[in-house]
Amino acid sequence: MSEQPGGPPPFTADDFAQRLRRAAETAGRAGLDGLLVTPGPDLLYLAGYAPVAITERITMLVVPAGGEPRLLVPKLERPDAEAAPAGSNLGIVDWTDGSDPYAAAASLLGRDGRYAISDSAWAMHLLGLQDHVPGASYVSMTTALPMLRAIKDADEIDRLAAAGAAADLAYEEIVKVQFAGRSENDVGAELARLLRRFGHSQVDFTVVGSGPNGANPHHEIGPRIIEEGDMVVLDFGGLKDGYGSDTTRTVHVGEPTAKEREVHGVVRRAQQAAFEAVRPGVECQEIDRVARAVITEAGYGEYFIHRVGHGIGLTTHEPPYMVEGETQILEPGMCFSIEPGIYLPGQFGVRIEDIVTVVPDGGRRLNQTPHRMQIVH
């Protein structure tokens, strides 16, 4: 996994061995014969391996419910695979250009096995496996094992906390700059520079939703010039030392109106109520329900138009999801966003978001910047 200079020590071969054992056991309990893991976050999590380029050449980690994991790689990439942190834990099988890679893959699978396959798998690779092992069946990794990466260990939580702290530093700096008279594009670019300055290797998004644009939760930065009197939604994040940040604060250019203060206050209360509901044993959907109840009681229920949160880890969006219908029980080590919002079309939007981790007696925020409405200029 990518590490920043001076960052945390890398995960070890033992760390990956434990993850591989846990993945195999989890697959067995789910009635699967194994996992088929292709390049992306699942492979990074289980093997610490990311091919230099993800191409049409198939790379696939086979983790059987019983037996030793095997990593299928193109022969030209074998040295990199062997040097991966989990390389010593894997039997590496290579294939050469001109040979049939799916025949090589088929030799690692049971003829009538049932496998969970990474959501990031290419369709051509799955279809190739189906042609060569027609008796096998495949299910989505997220569908079959949504919690595979959801319970973070202490080292992972430390990385998430450091990413959150870096995003907080970026926020503390961005509110010092001039907003009025600058474009959303300009402020978004400044946010991206700040995230990188404070250690992010990758910036995934910088939402700057000013005035009526703030009523679009996923507004992309654009040429609109920010004006005096605008509410501005700032939602930004990315990866630091391989783990994600994602935070939102809503600022105001100059003095807000009474209605703007009211809406902001409702969202702030909803976010706090949802945070206070976090504890082991609570269903994920309950966190959404608590926040939604506050907003609905205030008369803005129809303007809260998304789930209240999503998991975070090696990617900025992953299970578990804090949404109605999700009965997954919260467990210590789960990390997710709490981000209620109110979006008034043609007027403005407000969202407040922290990353939270479940601890034995409740929740712990991984973002520490104030929730109050920050006045900017």
Order of alpha helices (4+ residues) and beta strands (2+ residues): alpha-beta-alpha-beta-beta-alpha-beta-alpha-beta-alpha-beta-alpha-alpha-alpha-beta-beta-beta-beta-alpha-alpha-beta-beta-beta-beta-beta-beta-beta-beta
